[in-house]
Amino acid sequence: MAPSAGLGLKPEHFDAALGCAADGLWFEVHPENYMAAGGPRPAWLRAIRSRHPVALHGVGLSLAADADPDPAHLERLAALARQIEPMLVSEHLAWSSWRGAYLPDLLPFPRTRAALARIVGNVGRVQDRLGRRIAIENPSHYLRIDGHEFDEIAFLAELARRSGCGVLLDVNNVFVSANNLGFDATEWIDAFPGALVEEIHLAGHSRDPVHGAALLIDSHDAAIDEAVWTLYRRLVARIGPRPTLIERDDNLPAFDALLDERGQAHAILASASRRDAELTEAA
């Protein structure tokens, strides 16, 4: 099946999601919300999975921490993956725990050789336990950090080469980071190795209440900005269609409004798939 567009799934939209028959629709959830031995949450997710493909997008493995992933957390993730049989599993390139303390954020790190070796090892541990390849998401950046030994694209490419993982390319994160750190988002999108991209994320952002447009926040609380759509079209035109998710975590609109945004992405993917098919036939 050709790559299609999906939606981040929220409890408020359960009934609408379960009954929706949109072509190629799939959903993505944070597994941490469903890693229970029983109860309504896992049952709800199984019901969705009976009608639609589901992807798991983790926020709690803390792969960039100076420690192995928490074994209990990893076991719960593996158990959920066995139940759901997700189409994709992904995680963030960040850290969020330290010596038993869990922080409510996805925190940055200097891209050093030591960090690369540590993250390669942690990704390998996760993939070995799940028995599958995972995708790692490029983060949003809000301030400059000293000590980098790699640029971001080189770091992600080397992580993928050494660990065998793929990349979840978040286009909104690229746009936000480019704005905040002063680089060219189009050049970044054009330079990223397309073969590494397993999934694409699209989301809205907001201006910082103090600094305004000088500091954009990856807030997932607004419609996707037209500049992000432009980058997405450019990316898909170059690398071909990839499964694409519309993320919305706050200021939730009606399900139909999200479905409309998802329809925009789906149409872009369908057009790219037709173009690729025509090129194959012509060859």
C-alpha positions as MATLAB code, in Angstrom:
seq = 'MAPSAGLGLKPEHFDAALGCAADGLWFEVHPENYMAAGGPRPAWLRAIRSRHPVALHGVGLSLAADADPDPAHLERLAALARQIEPMLVSEHLAWSSWRGAYLPDLLPFPRTRAALARIVGNVGRVQDRLGRRIAIENPSHYLRIDGHEFDEIAFLAELARRSGCGVLLDVNNVFVSANNLGFDATEWIDAFPGALVEEIHLAGHSRDPVHGAALLIDSHDAAIDEAVWTLYRRLVARIGPRPTLIERDDNLPAFDALLDERGQAHAILASASRRDAELTEAA';
ca = [
       0.000    0.000    0.000;
       1.249    3.489   -0.834;
       2.327    5.634    2.139;
      -0.604    7.532    3.620;
      -1.324   10.197    6.219;
      -2.376    9.642    9.823;
      -3.459   11.519   12.927;
      -2.231   11.676   16.473;
      -5.032   10.068   18.457;
      -6.611   11.731   21.500;
      -9.261   10.289   23.850;
     -11.657   13.109   22.945;
     -11.787   11.756   19.398;
     -12.101    8.046   20.151;
     -15.625    7.513   18.824;
     -15.024    9.557   15.668;
     -11.700    7.824   15.053;
     -13.135    4.360   15.518;
     -15.897    5.008   13.009;
     -13.863    6.900   10.421;
     -13.406    5.168    7.084;
     -11.056    7.673    5.392;
      -8.807    5.975    2.851;
      -5.453    4.938    4.298;
      -6.090    6.522    7.706;
      -3.818    5.458   10.554;
      -3.236    6.730   14.077;
      -0.242    7.351   16.313;
      -0.173    7.335   20.121;
       2.349    7.820   22.890;
       2.765    4.270   24.228;
       3.365    5.551   27.768;
      -0.368    6.308   27.960;
      -1.258    2.670   27.235;
       1.437    0.570   28.925;
      -0.883   -1.013   31.486;
      -1.594   -4.674   32.124;
      -5.336   -4.096   31.817;
      -8.074   -1.525   32.079;
      -9.831    0.788   29.637;
      -6.846    2.413   27.951;
      -5.301   -0.728   26.399;
      -8.775   -1.991   25.492;
      -9.536    1.306   23.775;
      -6.311    1.126   21.779;
      -6.999   -2.477   20.762;
     -10.400   -1.388   19.461;
      -8.790    1.310   17.334;
      -6.181   -1.179   16.134;
      -8.933   -3.542   14.986;
     -10.029   -0.871   12.481;
      -6.878    1.094   11.656;
      -3.079    0.705   11.654;
      -1.415    2.200   14.740;
       2.083    3.618   15.278;
       3.815    4.057   18.649;
       5.699    7.310   19.251;
       7.581    7.113   22.543;
       8.496    9.969   24.846;
      10.038    8.114   27.794;
      13.030    5.999   26.750;
      15.500    8.876   27.350;
      17.882    7.527   24.717;
      20.361   10.397   25.044;
      20.791    9.939   28.807;
      24.073    8.641   30.195;
      22.403    5.368   31.119;
      20.648    2.404   29.551;
      16.895    2.656   28.957;
      14.912    1.731   32.049;
      14.432   -2.070   31.810;
      10.899   -2.022   33.236;
       9.829    0.708   30.835;
      11.317   -1.179   27.911;
       9.561   -4.399   28.938;
       6.200   -2.611   29.082;
       6.824   -1.096   25.662;
       7.700   -4.507   24.238;
       4.526   -6.010   25.716;
       2.386   -3.269   24.167;
       4.094   -3.698   20.811;
       3.303   -7.428   20.881;
      -0.378   -6.637   21.487;
      -0.746   -3.829   18.961;
       1.711   -4.929   16.250;
       2.393   -1.300   15.314;
       3.164   -0.227   11.782;
       6.005    1.954   13.135;
       7.787    2.557   16.437;
       9.627    5.816   17.034;
      11.293    7.743   19.835;
      12.827   11.178   20.428;
      16.494   12.113   20.205;
      16.611   13.565   23.708;
      16.968   12.718   27.368;
      14.365   13.065   30.119;
      15.561   11.018   33.089;
      18.635   10.992   35.321;
      19.392    8.668   38.243;
      15.772    7.805   38.818;
      14.433   11.349   38.379;
      12.011   11.849   35.487;
      11.683   15.309   33.955;
       8.591   16.490   32.032;
      10.547   17.574   28.992;
      12.656   16.314   26.090;
      16.069   17.809   26.804;
      18.960   18.570   24.410;
      22.575   17.442   24.511;
      25.865   18.284   22.744;
      26.325   16.131   19.642;
      29.691   14.633   20.606;
      31.323   11.345   19.669;
      30.700   10.114   23.196;
      27.008   10.985   22.948;
      26.784    9.251   19.587;
      28.309    6.042   20.962;
      25.969    6.118   23.960;
      22.840    6.690   21.852;
      23.844    4.053   19.298;
      24.090    1.590   22.186;
      20.720    2.599   23.605;
      18.978    2.417   20.242;
      20.493   -1.017   19.738;
      19.164   -2.199   23.103;
      15.667   -1.022   22.224;
      15.725   -2.583   18.762;
      17.047   -5.868   20.123;
      14.277   -6.030   22.733;
      11.517   -5.082   20.305;
      12.905   -7.230   17.514;
      12.421   -4.432   15.009;
      13.896   -1.249   13.600;
      12.792    1.995   15.205;
      12.870    5.581   13.938;
      14.470    8.483   15.817;
      12.982   11.990   15.606;
      15.012   15.136   15.030;
      14.315   17.531   17.930;
      13.243   21.164   18.125;
      16.025   23.523   19.243;
      15.552   26.649   21.312;
      19.077   27.780   22.157;
      22.622   27.206   21.015;
      24.606   24.558   22.893;
      28.398   24.536   22.946;
      30.469   21.440   22.331;
      28.932   19.977   19.156;
      31.292   17.770   17.153;
      28.712   16.993   14.422;
      26.114   19.051   12.653;
      22.624   17.686   13.121;
      22.255   15.948    9.774;
      25.643   14.270   10.057;
      24.819   13.097   13.582;
      21.473   11.585   12.556;
      23.017    9.933    9.506;
      25.828    8.404   11.549;
      23.377    7.250   14.225;
      21.335    5.509   11.544;
      24.420    3.971    9.931;
      25.812    2.561   13.185;
      22.557    1.417   14.798;
      20.451    0.493   11.776;
      17.618    2.780   12.907;
      15.601    5.033   10.637;
      14.697    8.684   11.063;
      11.372   10.294   11.839;
      11.763   13.669   10.124;
       9.663   16.303   11.858;
       9.320   19.170    9.384;
       7.886   21.570   11.955;
      10.888   20.898   14.215;
      13.202   21.856   11.352;
      11.258   25.079   10.755;
      11.177   26.004   14.453;
      14.877   25.217   14.932;
      15.880   27.169   11.831;
      13.976   30.199   13.082;
      15.427   29.986   16.595;
      19.048   29.240   15.678;
      19.267   31.182   12.433;
      19.875   28.532    9.772;
      18.061   27.924    6.472;
      15.255   25.366    6.816;
      15.065   24.793    3.063;
      18.762   23.957    2.857;
      18.358   21.528    5.791;
      15.393   19.801    4.133;
      17.231   19.592    0.807;
      20.358   18.118    2.404;
      18.777   15.387    4.515;
      19.364   11.836    3.151;
      15.954   10.703    1.955;
      16.731    6.994    2.260;
      16.831    7.338    6.058;
      13.319    8.784    6.407;
      10.808    6.244    7.738;
       8.095    8.701    8.770;
       7.333   12.424    8.617;
       5.646   14.590   11.254;
       3.755   17.834   10.669;
       2.501   20.100   13.441;
       1.682   23.663   14.376;
       3.845   26.017   16.405;
       3.376   29.234   18.360;
       5.292   32.395   19.192;
       6.883   32.733   22.599;
       4.787   35.101   24.771;
       7.874   37.149   25.706;
      10.143   37.007   22.657;
       7.482   36.736   19.976;
       8.512   35.485   16.534;
      12.185   35.458   17.559;
      11.488   32.273   19.531;
       9.046   29.752   18.101;
       7.703   26.923   20.263;
       6.898   23.459   18.940;
       3.573   23.654   20.746;
       1.366   21.335   18.683;
      -1.550   23.617   19.519;
      -2.332   25.255   16.179;
      -2.936   24.503   12.536;
       0.119   23.687   10.435;
       1.797   26.848    9.161;
       1.899   27.360    5.397;
       5.700   27.624    5.528;
       5.813   24.126    7.009;
       3.480   22.842    4.280;
       5.873   24.339    1.704;
       8.839   22.510    3.232;
       6.816   19.292    3.351;
       5.866   19.498   -0.323;
       9.488   20.141   -1.205;
      10.665   17.167    0.861;
       8.124   14.721   -0.584;
       8.828   15.914   -4.129;
      12.492   15.032   -3.597;
      12.418   11.815   -1.568;
       9.010   10.414   -2.495;
       6.029    9.665   -0.232;
       6.506    8.565    3.374;
       3.912    7.862    6.086;
       3.016   11.306    7.432;
       1.438   12.199   10.761;
      -0.509   15.304   11.737;
       0.276   16.080   15.401;
      -2.084   18.094   17.597;
      -1.786   17.950   21.393;
      -3.489   21.116   22.675;
      -6.320   23.466   21.677;
      -7.886   20.427   20.076;
     -10.341   21.218   17.288;
     -13.145   18.939   16.172;
     -12.040   15.643   14.665;
     -13.249   16.740   11.222;
     -10.912   19.762   11.292;
      -7.933   17.499   11.921;
      -9.197   15.158    9.240;
      -9.129   18.086    6.795;
      -5.460   18.770    7.590;
      -4.735   15.100    7.260;
      -6.472   15.216    3.869;
      -4.017   17.873    2.660;
      -1.059   15.670    3.519;
      -2.752   12.607    2.054;
      -3.348   14.428   -1.233;
       0.319   15.435   -1.435;
       1.377   11.826   -0.816;
      -1.095   10.476   -3.383;
       0.178   12.910   -6.006;
       3.772   11.861   -5.326;
       2.808    8.189   -5.536;
       1.133    8.749   -8.924;
       4.183   10.626  -10.179;
       6.499    7.800   -9.081;
       4.260    5.223  -10.766;
       4.244    7.206  -14.019;
       8.035    7.526  -13.940;
       8.365    3.769  -13.366;
       6.072    3.011  -16.288;
       7.939    5.432  -18.545;
      11.241    3.770  -17.674;
];
